[in-house]
Amino acid sequence: MSLRPDDAGPERLVVGAGISGLYAALLLARAGRRVRLVERAARAGGLAGAETFRGLPCDLGSHRLHPAALDQPLFREVHARSPFLSRPRRGVLVLGERHVPYPPSAPSMLRALGLRAGAAMGLGFVAQRGRRAAFARWEHDRALAGEDVGFERFVRDRVGAAAYASFYRPYAEKVWGLPPSELSQTVAKKRISTTSPLALFKGLARGRGGASADLARFIYPPAGISSLVTYLEARLAEAGVKAECGTALGLAGAGARAGAAPILFAGDLADLVPDAPLEHRGLYLVYLAYPRARLGAPETYYCPDPRFWFGRVSELQNYAPDLRRPGETVLCVEIPEGAWGSGRDFASGPPLEALLDQLVRAGIAPRGVAPLEARQRFVPRVYPLYRRGWLRDWRAAMRRAAALGVVPFGRQALFLHCNLDHCAAIAADAVAHVEAGRSPEAWALNAERYLDVQVRD
């Protein structure tokens, strides 16, 4: 039965059919509005879409939902119809050839680092009273309350040279391909550490620590993250709304439409303000099918070591048992664009051979077992690049978007690092804002609060 009303007033335009745009369109339709949903890509889903490999819907990188996602109405609704799996976290931090349970505990880190390196890190933290005090203000200070001193100085002042050189610098360089001194201090939490640095390094100094209870498990759709997209599309179809894929609207420079409702925009902010100096870094995904029923128990390996090209590696079936073929298992290897740039091929020839050797040396893949198939997909615009001074440019871009009569929301349009439940919450806020008759200018001012959401990995 269609839920489309006979007289729903002016049409609401939603641009972008990732999770954010799909959910916003559904909320509008359920509120009795006529909705037009457009997406420039060939299909909906965005970063929550899938790469079909060996007949399996493989996520575009390592995705998971955390129990807190069930606080959001969307995920409670999905869970009521098709319950999420509750999975134990069995992540691994790869330090050279050593594996440390992730999120790491202080004792496991000390064992992996060895006495000398562990002592250097602990002493680097406890040696200076001023450093300990600055450490306690980590979350407050990195939010740009004052001068942006840059990622390198911010982290070194709080954890010391040993910890910075061992963990923070190599991973920052791998992901961003820039000297850490050029990065904003806000990067110090966004994608470098999902375990609180304060808890970890205080734990090293005191000889304790470990994962908090809310990181011990995660929830996951049995058919993969892309099944959330399928769910939203089905509910929209019931409401008489279908995404117009392959449709690009030229909004930049258009100006506000007189008397029209604001456009809800969940595309890329750069499409609205093309000359804004706000960049992204992309991600190479290499899918490998091994002729083994299982390679290991971990669902995700985290690899800050600069000797390895990859930052994360996921074994699909350890997220959901249905994501496997008999006698096979699939790895998703994530290689940050970083210093590589675009246009690289890691799935054939010598680069593939080098990558397979790295997976063996990292203790992830078995020696002497060749994959049955390898495929690469490059996903652009995955990670917002926060250079020093980026917040000024972001504010200017948001003001220009408001002048176009546009309300940007969601991960891409707000230049965010965030989780799927954040996307749903922000979409609901954007719809409520527009339905209350509030202006794009007011949204641009209030949306800054989303820049500091806590990313959970």
DRENTISE-271561 format. One record per residue (C-alpha): residue in one letter; residue number from 1; x negated, y negated, z negated; chain. Coordinates in nm, 4 decimals. Layout:
residues N
   rest    nr         xx         yy         zz   kette
      a   NUM          X          Y          Z       A
...
END
This chain:
residues 457
   rest    nr         xx         yy         zz   kette
      m     1     0.0000     0.0000     0.0000       A
      s     2    -0.1375    -0.3402     0.0966       A
      l     3    -0.1693    -0.5968    -0.1798       A
      r     4    -0.1848    -0.8901     0.0623       A
      p     5     0.0767    -1.1513    -0.0362       A
      d     6     0.3014    -1.3140     0.2222       A
      d     7     0.2044    -1.6662     0.1169       A
      a     8    -0.1361    -1.6910    -0.0468       A
      g     9    -0.2172    -2.0523     0.0321       A
      p    10    -0.5414    -2.1643     0.2012       A
      e    11    -0.7819    -1.8924     0.3043       A
      r    12    -1.0885    -1.8389     0.0868       A
      l    13    -1.4147    -1.7863     0.2764       A
      v    14    -1.6779    -1.5572     0.1244       A
      v    15    -2.0128    -1.5337     0.3027       A
      g    16    -2.2287    -1.2286     0.2330       A
      a    17    -2.1109    -0.8731     0.1699       A
      g    18    -2.3599    -0.7400    -0.0788       A
      i    19    -2.2362    -0.6359    -0.4226       A
      s    20    -2.1800    -1.0007    -0.5209       A
      g    21    -1.9816    -1.0992    -0.2134       A
      l    22    -1.7764    -0.7798    -0.2057       A
      y    23    -1.6773    -0.8167    -0.5691       A
      a    24    -1.5947    -1.1876    -0.5331       A
      a    25    -1.3734    -1.1105    -0.2330       A
      l    26    -1.1969    -0.8362    -0.4289       A
      l    27    -1.1321    -1.0649    -0.7258       A
      l    28    -0.9861    -1.3303    -0.4948       A
      a    29    -0.7668    -1.0769    -0.3159       A
      r    30    -0.6392    -0.9413    -0.6461       A
      a    31    -0.5570    -1.2981    -0.7489       A
      g    32    -0.3280    -1.3212    -0.4463       A
      r    33    -0.5593    -1.5213    -0.2209       A
      r    34    -0.6054    -1.4728     0.1519       A
      v    35    -0.9714    -1.3857     0.1985       A
      r    36    -1.2109    -1.3874     0.4895       A
      l    37    -1.5353    -1.1995     0.4202       A
      v    38    -1.8238    -1.2317     0.6667       A
      e    39    -2.1627    -1.0598     0.6730       A
      r    40    -2.4408    -1.1242     0.9242       A
      a    41    -2.5887    -0.7741     0.8937       A
      a    42    -2.4473    -0.4772     1.0825       A
      r    43    -2.2982    -0.3326     0.7634       A
      a    44    -2.2135    -0.4362     0.4113       A
      g    45    -2.4182    -0.3590     0.1037       A
      g    46    -2.7287    -0.5743     0.1109       A
      l    47    -2.9946    -0.4472    -0.1296       A
      a    48    -2.7373    -0.2043    -0.2729       A
      g    49    -2.7106    -0.0285     0.0624       A
      a    50    -2.8773     0.2977     0.1580       A
      e    51    -3.1196     0.4535     0.4044       A
      t    52    -2.9851     0.7866     0.5242       A
      f    53    -3.2835     1.0231     0.5209       A
      r    54    -3.2578     1.3993     0.5605       A
      g    55    -2.8813     1.3515     0.5267       A
      l    56    -2.9149     1.1835     0.1851       A
      p    57    -2.8074     0.8265     0.0954       A
      c    58    -3.1423     0.7041    -0.0375       A
      d    59    -3.1442     0.3837    -0.2409       A
      l    60    -3.3412     0.0878    -0.1105       A
      g    61    -3.6003     0.1228    -0.3837       A
      s    62    -3.5660     0.2143    -0.7478       A
      h    63    -3.2213     0.1160    -0.8760       A
      r    64    -3.0441     0.2149    -1.1920       A
      l    65    -2.7664     0.0878    -1.4119       A
      h    66    -2.8117     0.0398    -1.7823       A
      p    67    -2.5476     0.1184    -2.0436       A
      a    68    -2.4849    -0.2552    -2.0807       A
      a    69    -2.3378    -0.2526    -1.7285       A
      l    70    -2.0247    -0.0966    -1.8757       A
      d    71    -1.9599    -0.4293    -2.0470       A
      q    72    -1.8611    -0.5577    -1.7016       A
      p    73    -1.5050    -0.4890    -1.5771       A
      l    74    -1.6260    -0.3740    -1.2336       A
      f    75    -1.8422    -0.0959    -1.3710       A
      r    76    -1.5830     0.0110    -1.6260       A
      e    77    -1.3348     0.0397    -1.3403       A
      v    78    -1.5714     0.2477    -1.1260       A
      h    79    -1.6626     0.4648    -1.4237       A
      a    80    -1.2942     0.5338    -1.4988       A
      r    81    -1.2402     0.6672    -1.1462       A
      s    82    -1.5745     0.8431    -1.0937       A
      p    83    -1.7791     0.8698    -1.4144       A
      f    84    -2.1406     0.7635    -1.4021       A
      l    85    -2.4082     1.0118    -1.4933       A
      s    86    -2.5873     0.9439    -1.8218       A
      r    87    -2.9542     1.0190    -1.7667       A
      p    88    -3.2549     1.0238    -2.0017       A
      r    89    -3.5366     0.7894    -1.9057       A
      r    90    -3.8435     0.9842    -1.8049       A
      g    91    -4.0438     0.7085    -1.6415       A
      v    92    -4.4220     0.7221    -1.6243       A
      l    93    -4.6794     0.4431    -1.6252       A
      v    94    -4.9745     0.5514    -1.4093       A
      l    95    -5.3063     0.4217    -1.5416       A
      g    96    -5.5726     0.5557    -1.3095       A
      e    97    -5.5190     0.9309    -1.3274       A
      r    98    -5.3471     0.9186    -1.6659       A
      h    99    -4.9732     0.9223    -1.7225       A
      v   100    -4.8109     0.7305    -2.0076       A
      p   101    -4.4391     0.7623    -2.0896       A
      y   102    -4.2582     0.4468    -1.9804       A
      p   103    -4.1535     0.2277    -2.1565       A
      p   104    -4.4834     0.2834    -2.3353       A
      s   105    -4.5468     0.3183    -2.7064       A
      a   106    -4.8562     0.1761    -2.8711       A
      p   107    -5.0054     0.5198    -2.9572       A
      s   108    -4.9576     0.6517    -2.6030       A
      m   109    -5.1182     0.3393    -2.4583       A
      l   110    -5.4165     0.3706    -2.6868       A
      r   111    -5.4649     0.7356    -2.5898       A
      a   112    -5.4505     0.6494    -2.2192       A
      l   113    -5.6777     0.3458    -2.2419       A
      g   114    -5.9362     0.5021    -2.4679       A
      l   115    -6.0778     0.3663    -2.7892       A
      r   116    -6.2925     0.0889    -2.6418       A
      a   117    -6.0318    -0.0606    -2.4066       A
      g   118    -5.7538    -0.0200    -2.6635       A
      a   119    -5.9608    -0.1919    -2.9288       A
      a   120    -6.0423    -0.4774    -2.6909       A
      m   121    -5.6751    -0.5319    -2.6192       A
      g   122    -5.5747    -0.5160    -2.9844       A
      l   123    -5.8525    -0.7496    -3.0920       A
      g   124    -5.7681    -0.9856    -2.8077       A
      f   125    -5.4297    -1.0296    -2.9657       A
      v   126    -5.5096    -1.0383    -3.3363       A
      a   127    -5.8351    -1.2333    -3.3220       A
      q   128    -5.6813    -1.5783    -3.2923       A
      r   129    -5.4063    -1.7119    -3.5125       A
      g   130    -5.3053    -1.9621    -3.2438       A
      r   131    -5.2677    -1.6804    -2.9924       A
      r   132    -5.0370    -1.4894    -3.2249       A
      a   133    -4.8225    -1.7983    -3.2761       A
      a   134    -4.8035    -1.8597    -2.9002       A
      f   135    -4.7142    -1.4936    -2.8501       A
      a   136    -4.4149    -1.5342    -3.0790       A
      r   137    -4.2903    -1.8160    -2.8533       A
      w   138    -4.3378    -1.6116    -2.5303       A
      e   139    -3.9756    -1.6099    -2.4161       A
      h   140    -3.9097    -1.9710    -2.5161       A
      d   141    -4.2240    -2.1130    -2.3608       A
      r   142    -4.2118    -1.9333    -2.0271       A
      a   143    -3.8713    -2.0909    -1.9496       A
      l   144    -4.0395    -2.4131    -1.8400       A
      a   145    -3.9418    -2.6282    -2.1350       A
      g   146    -4.2436    -2.8429    -2.0506       A
      e   147    -4.5446    -2.8215    -1.8211       A
      d   148    -4.5748    -2.5139    -1.5989       A
      v   149    -4.9326    -2.4090    -1.6753       A
      g   150    -4.9162    -2.1122    -1.4386       A
      f   151    -4.8954    -1.7384    -1.4873       A
      e   152    -5.2669    -1.6756    -1.5429       A
      r   153    -5.3215    -1.9293    -1.8179       A
      f   154    -4.9853    -1.8553    -1.9815       A
      v   155    -5.0557    -1.4816    -2.0151       A
      r   156    -5.4255    -1.5040    -2.1031       A
      d   157    -5.3493    -1.7494    -2.3832       A
      r   158    -5.1100    -1.4948    -2.5354       A
      v   159    -5.2600    -1.1493    -2.4798       A
      g   160    -5.6275    -1.2194    -2.4225       A
      a   161    -5.8558    -1.1428    -2.1299       A
      a   162    -5.8584    -0.7628    -2.1660       A
      a   163    -5.4823    -0.7108    -2.1500       A
      y   164    -5.4460    -0.9702    -1.8758       A
      a   165    -5.7124    -0.8036    -1.6599       A
      s   166    -5.5795    -0.4513    -1.7238       A
      f   167    -5.2091    -0.5020    -1.6579       A
      y   168    -5.0836    -0.8433    -1.5669       A
      r   169    -5.3306    -0.9659    -1.3054       A
      p   170    -5.3454    -0.6524    -1.0841       A
      y   171    -4.9713    -0.6061    -1.0707       A
      a   172    -4.9075    -0.9747    -1.0005       A
      e   173    -5.1589    -0.9702    -0.7165       A
      k   174    -5.0087    -0.6483    -0.5767       A
      v   175    -4.6521    -0.7797    -0.5712       A
      w   176    -4.7110    -1.1403    -0.4694       A
      g   177    -5.0400    -1.1387    -0.2784       A
      l   178    -5.1443    -1.4650    -0.4436       A
      p   179    -5.3990    -1.5681    -0.7055       A
      p   180    -5.2067    -1.5530    -1.0369       A
      s   181    -5.3057    -1.9127    -1.1077       A
      e   182    -5.0685    -2.0180    -0.8253       A
      l   183    -4.7707    -1.8365    -0.9770       A
      s   184    -4.5293    -1.9973    -1.2188       A
      q   185    -4.5393    -1.9035    -1.5846       A
      t   186    -4.1769    -1.7877    -1.5430       A
      v   187    -4.3141    -1.4795    -1.3628       A
      a   188    -4.4502    -1.3646    -1.6989       A
      k   189    -4.1265    -1.1790    -1.7647       A
      k   190    -3.9354    -1.1619    -1.4402       A
      r   191    -4.1081    -0.8642    -1.2797       A
      i   192    -4.4247    -0.7939    -1.4701       A
      s   193    -4.2932    -0.6355    -1.7871       A
      t   194    -3.9583    -0.4857    -1.8704       A
      t   195    -4.0737    -0.3859    -2.2165       A
      s   196    -4.1146    -0.6961    -2.4284       A
      p   197    -4.4833    -0.7981    -2.4184       A
      l   198    -4.4453    -0.9154    -2.7767       A
      a   199    -4.3260    -0.5749    -2.8948       A
      l   200    -4.5872    -0.3819    -2.6972       A
      f   201    -4.8941    -0.5789    -2.7968       A
      k   202    -4.7832    -0.6274    -3.1547       A
      g   203    -4.7442    -0.2522    -3.1544       A
      l   204    -5.0986    -0.2104    -3.0258       A
      a   205    -5.2277    -0.4330    -3.3009       A
      r   206    -5.0325    -0.2424    -3.5680       A
      g   207    -5.0597     0.1066    -3.4182       A
      r   208    -4.6890     0.1549    -3.3512       A
      g   209    -4.4235     0.0648    -3.0977       A
      g   210    -4.2102     0.2395    -2.8375       A
      a   211    -3.8987     0.2185    -2.6281       A
      s   212    -3.5920     0.0588    -2.7771       A
      a   213    -3.2731     0.2607    -2.7906       A
      d   214    -3.1117     0.0712    -2.5028       A
      l   215    -3.3989     0.1730    -2.2732       A
      a   216    -3.3873     0.5419    -2.3639       A
      r   217    -3.1096     0.6238    -2.1153       A
      f   218    -2.9609     0.4854    -1.7976       A
      i   219    -2.6404     0.5452    -1.6062       A
      y   220    -2.6163     0.6188    -1.2368       A
      p   221    -2.3472     0.6907    -0.9745       A
      p   222    -2.3514     1.0624    -0.8760       A
      a   223    -2.3623     0.9727    -0.5044       A
      g   224    -2.6207     0.6940    -0.5308       A
      i   225    -2.6032     0.3173    -0.5687       A
      s   226    -2.4528     0.2723    -0.2218       A
      s   227    -2.1390     0.4502    -0.3463       A
      l   228    -2.0608     0.1257    -0.5337       A
      v   229    -2.0459    -0.0487    -0.1967       A
      t   230    -1.8167     0.2238    -0.0634       A
      y   231    -1.5921     0.1807    -0.3669       A
      l   232    -1.5615    -0.1945    -0.3219       A
      e   233    -1.4930    -0.1616     0.0498       A
      a   234    -1.2135     0.0876    -0.0244       A
      r   235    -1.0484    -0.1411    -0.2792       A
      l   236    -1.0753    -0.4351    -0.0394       A
      a   237    -0.9138    -0.2284     0.2363       A
      e   238    -0.6221    -0.1620     0.0003       A
      a   239    -0.5913    -0.5395    -0.0361       A
      g   240    -0.6006    -0.5904     0.3400       A
      v   241    -0.9549    -0.7303     0.3554       A
      k   242    -1.2313    -0.5968     0.5784       A
      a   243    -1.5803    -0.7425     0.6004       A
      e   244    -1.6585    -0.8951     0.9400       A
      c   245    -2.0075    -0.7523     0.9836       A
      g   246    -2.2455    -0.8885     1.2456       A
      t   247    -2.0974    -1.2367     1.1968       A
      a   248    -2.3258    -1.5302     1.1216       A
      l   249    -2.1823    -1.8685     1.0269       A
      g   250    -2.3843    -2.1847     1.0787       A
      l   251    -2.3321    -2.3618     0.7467       A
      a   252    -2.6557    -2.5611     0.7227       A
      g   253    -2.5891    -2.9269     0.7997       A
      a   254    -2.2154    -2.8708     0.8386       A
      g   255    -2.1056    -3.0993     0.5572       A
      a   256    -1.8163    -3.0451     0.3192       A
      r   257    -1.4840    -2.9561     0.4808       A
      a   258    -1.2227    -3.2158     0.3926       A
      g   259    -0.9515    -3.0717     0.1734       A
      a   260    -1.0893    -2.7180     0.1982       A
      a   261    -1.1757    -2.4924    -0.0909       A
      p   262    -1.5503    -2.4498    -0.1500       A
      i   263    -1.7199    -2.1714     0.0414       A
      l   264    -1.8369    -1.8885    -0.1818       A
      f   265    -2.1821    -1.8099    -0.0484       A
      a   266    -2.3700    -1.4910    -0.1369       A
      g   267    -2.6161    -1.4990     0.1509       A
      d   268    -2.9739    -1.6267     0.1431       A
      l   269    -3.0275    -1.9750     0.0035       A
      a   270    -3.2761    -2.0365     0.2863       A
      d   271    -2.9894    -2.0057     0.5367       A
      l   272    -2.8213    -2.3037     0.3731       A
      v   273    -3.1368    -2.5101     0.3280       A
      p   274    -3.3867    -2.3795     0.5867       A
      d   275    -3.6618    -2.6285     0.5034       A
      a   276    -3.6591    -2.5634     0.1277       A
      p   277    -4.0027    -2.4306     0.0205       A
      l   278    -3.8537    -2.1237    -0.1479       A
      e   279    -4.0067    -1.7961    -0.0305       A
      h   280    -3.9461    -1.4256    -0.0859       A
      r   281    -4.1691    -1.1211    -0.0694       A
      g   282    -4.0390    -0.8065     0.0927       A
      l   283    -4.0843    -0.4363     0.0275       A
      y   284    -4.2021    -0.1433     0.2373       A
      l   285    -4.0108     0.1732     0.1549       A
      v   286    -4.1684     0.5011     0.2640       A
      y   287    -3.9402     0.8040     0.2243       A
      l   288    -4.1196     1.1391     0.2051       A
      a   289    -3.9499     1.4810     0.2082       A
      y   290    -4.1618     1.7523     0.0440       A
      p   291    -4.0948     2.1268     0.0852       A
      r   292    -4.0621     2.1747    -0.2879       A
      a   293    -3.7490     2.2040    -0.5017       A
      r   294    -3.9001     1.9538    -0.7470       A
      l   295    -4.2255     1.7657    -0.7892       A
      g   296    -4.1887     1.6515    -1.1490       A
      a   297    -3.9514     1.5443    -1.4244       A
      p   298    -4.0024     1.1621    -1.4079       A
      e   299    -3.7474     0.9621    -1.2133       A
      t   300    -3.9847     0.6675    -1.1592       A
      y   301    -4.3600     0.6117    -1.1675       A
      y   302    -4.4900     0.2573    -1.2299       A
      c   303    -4.8332     0.1882    -1.0834       A
      p   304    -5.0091    -0.1416    -1.1657       A
      d   305    -5.3479     0.0072    -1.0647       A
      p   306    -5.4803    -0.1951    -0.7656       A
      r   307    -5.6357     0.1208    -0.6159       A
      f   308    -5.2860     0.2394    -0.5271       A
      w   309    -5.0845     0.0528    -0.2669       A
      f   310    -4.7520     0.1379    -0.4269       A
      g   311    -4.5941    -0.0350    -0.7244       A
      r   312    -4.3225     0.2227    -0.7908       A
      v   313    -4.2410     0.5754    -0.6757       A
      s   314    -3.9034     0.7437    -0.7359       A
      e   315    -3.7964     1.1061    -0.7104       A
      l   316    -3.4347     1.0896    -0.5948       A
      q   317    -3.2948     1.4053    -0.7465       A
      n   318    -3.4068     1.2945    -1.0922       A
      y   319    -3.1568     1.0112    -1.0639       A
      a   320    -2.8710     1.2345    -0.9501       A
      p   321    -2.8876     1.6133    -0.8884       A
      d   322    -2.6670     1.5817    -0.5791       A
      l   323    -2.9352     1.3748    -0.4039       A
      r   324    -3.1339     1.6734    -0.2820       A
      r   325    -3.1434     1.9396    -0.0139       A
      p   326    -3.2126     2.3066    -0.0909       A
      g   327    -3.5843     2.3622    -0.1269       A
      e   328    -3.6712     1.9953    -0.0740       A
      t   329    -3.7225     1.6803    -0.2747       A
      v   330    -3.7474     1.3205    -0.1580       A
      l   331    -3.9832     1.0531    -0.2867       A
      c   332    -3.9214     0.6839    -0.2276       A
      v   333    -4.2561     0.5016    -0.2286       A
      e   334    -4.2387     0.1239    -0.2752       A
      i   335    -4.5255    -0.0814    -0.1335       A
      p   336    -4.4883    -0.4542    -0.2087       A
      e   337    -4.5379    -0.6800     0.0890       A
      g   338    -4.7839    -0.8822    -0.1218       A
      a   339    -5.1016    -0.9486     0.0732       A
      w   340    -5.0065    -0.7033     0.3516       A
      g   341    -4.7606    -0.9314     0.5261       A
      s   342    -4.4936    -0.7886     0.7528       A
      g   343    -4.5373    -0.5565     1.0501       A
      r   344    -4.7382    -0.2780     0.8829       A
      d   345    -4.6769     0.0928     0.9380       A
      f   346    -4.7458     0.3172     0.6395       A
      a   347    -4.5493     0.6183     0.7651       A
      s   348    -4.7803     0.7492     1.0356       A
      g   349    -5.1454     0.7935     1.1297       A
      p   350    -5.4355     0.7045     0.8982       A
      p   351    -5.2249     0.4777     0.6702       A
      l   352    -4.9920     0.7688     0.5938       A
      e   353    -5.2879     0.9977     0.5261       A
      a   354    -5.4336     0.7391     0.2875       A
      l   355    -5.0971     0.6955     0.1151       A
      l   356    -5.0511     1.0704     0.0687       A
      d   357    -5.4007     1.0944    -0.0798       A
      q   358    -5.3188     0.8148    -0.3256       A
      l   359    -5.0034     0.9971    -0.4362       A
      v   360    -5.2130     1.3072    -0.5059       A
      r   361    -5.4792     1.1127    -0.6965       A
      a   362    -5.2073     0.9421    -0.9005       A
      g   363    -5.0738     1.2827    -1.0041       A
      i   364    -4.7385     1.2282    -0.8336       A
      a   365    -4.7535     1.4614    -0.5318       A
      p   366    -4.9121     1.8074    -0.5094       A
      r   367    -5.2461     1.8548    -0.3369       A
      g   368    -5.2392     2.0502    -0.0128       A
      v   369    -4.8639     2.0122     0.0484       A
      a   370    -4.7738     1.8034     0.3527       A
      p   371    -4.4356     1.6282     0.3694       A
      l   372    -4.1801     1.7592     0.6161       A
      e   373    -4.0923     1.4094     0.7293       A
      a   374    -4.1913     1.0510     0.6601       A
      r   375    -3.9912     0.7395     0.7414       A
      q   376    -4.0492     0.3736     0.6689       A
      r   377    -3.8052     0.0898     0.6194       A
      f   378    -3.9088    -0.2681     0.5569       A
      v   379    -3.6691    -0.4709     0.3424       A
      p   380    -3.7335    -0.8471     0.3615       A
      r   381    -3.6514    -1.1037     0.0957       A
      v   382    -3.6484    -0.8728    -0.2030       A
      y   383    -3.8466    -1.0674    -0.4627       A
      p   384    -3.8121    -1.4462    -0.5029       A
      l   385    -4.1595    -1.5969    -0.5139       A
      y   386    -4.1874    -1.8360    -0.8056       A
      r   387    -4.4792    -2.0669    -0.7332       A
      r   388    -4.5709    -2.3385    -0.9786       A
      g   389    -4.3225    -2.6199    -0.9357       A
      w   390    -4.0534    -2.3992    -0.7777       A
      l   391    -3.7787    -2.5181    -1.0124       A
      r   392    -3.7887    -2.8708    -0.8686       A
      d   393    -3.7446    -2.7301    -0.5174       A
      w   394    -3.4634    -2.5002    -0.6360       A
      r   395    -3.2694    -2.7875    -0.7911       A
      a   396    -3.3021    -2.9908    -0.4720       A
      a   397    -3.1803    -2.6970    -0.2605       A
      m   398    -2.8799    -2.6438    -0.4882       A
      r   399    -2.7832    -3.0111    -0.4625       A
      r   400    -2.7966    -2.9887    -0.0829       A
      a   401    -2.5857    -2.6719    -0.0866       A
      a   402    -2.3252    -2.8509    -0.2985       A
      a   403    -2.3139    -3.1344    -0.0452       A
      l   404    -2.2123    -2.8750     0.2142       A
      g   405    -1.9133    -2.7754     0.0041       A
      v   406    -2.0791    -2.4445    -0.0866       A
      v   407    -2.0972    -2.2503    -0.4137       A
      p   408    -2.4067    -2.0228    -0.3962       A
      f   409    -2.3855    -1.7147    -0.6179       A
      g   410    -2.5532    -1.3766    -0.6487       A
      r   411    -2.9134    -1.2654    -0.6336       A
      q   412    -3.0135    -1.4002    -0.2913       A
      a   413    -2.8183    -1.7247    -0.2932       A
      l   414    -2.9376    -1.8225    -0.6421       A
      f   415    -3.2987    -1.7119    -0.5795       A
      l   416    -3.2778    -1.4681    -0.8710       A
      h   417    -3.4353    -1.1599    -1.0160       A
      c   418    -3.1400    -0.9793    -1.1700       A
      n   419    -2.9598    -0.6480    -1.2207       A
      l   420    -2.6392    -0.5303    -1.0545       A
      d   421    -2.4318    -0.6070    -1.3628       A
      h   422    -2.5654    -0.9628    -1.3528       A
      c   423    -2.4494    -0.9838    -0.9890       A
      a   424    -2.0983    -0.8777    -1.0894       A
      a   425    -2.0831    -1.1204    -1.3826       A
      i   426    -2.2042    -1.4154    -1.1732       A
      a   427    -1.9574    -1.3303    -0.8950       A
      a   428    -1.6726    -1.3359    -1.1471       A
      d   429    -1.7972    -1.6714    -1.2815       A
      a   430    -1.8154    -1.8207    -0.9301       A
      v   431    -1.4611    -1.7096    -0.8473       A
      a   432    -1.3306    -1.8495    -1.1775       A
      h   433    -1.5112    -2.1783    -1.1065       A
      v   434    -1.3537    -2.2202    -0.7629       A
      e   435    -1.0092    -2.1037    -0.8737       A
      a   436    -1.0166    -2.3623    -1.1527       A
      g   437    -1.0649    -2.6331    -0.8898       A
      r   438    -1.4107    -2.7276    -1.0086       A
      s   439    -1.6613    -2.8786    -0.7673       A
      p   440    -1.9706    -2.7335    -0.5986       A
      e   441    -2.1699    -3.0121    -0.7668       A
      a   442    -2.0623    -2.8899    -1.1107       A
      w   443    -2.1581    -2.5342    -1.0131       A
      a   444    -2.5037    -2.6465    -0.8990       A
      l   445    -2.5662    -2.7988    -1.2409       A
      n   446    -2.4313    -2.5046    -1.4410       A
      a   447    -2.5875    -2.2274    -1.2303       A
      e   448    -2.9319    -2.3013    -1.3717       A
      r   449    -2.8400    -2.0898    -1.6737       A
      y   450    -2.8603    -1.7766    -1.4565       A
      l   451    -3.2292    -1.8279    -1.3821       A
      d   452    -3.3280    -1.6839    -1.7169       A
      v   453    -3.1252    -1.3608    -1.7191       A
      q   454    -3.3121    -1.0716    -1.8757       A
      v   455    -3.4074    -0.8196    -1.6076       A
      r   456    -3.3978    -0.4575    -1.7229       A
      d   457    -3.5956    -0.1930    -1.5359       A
END
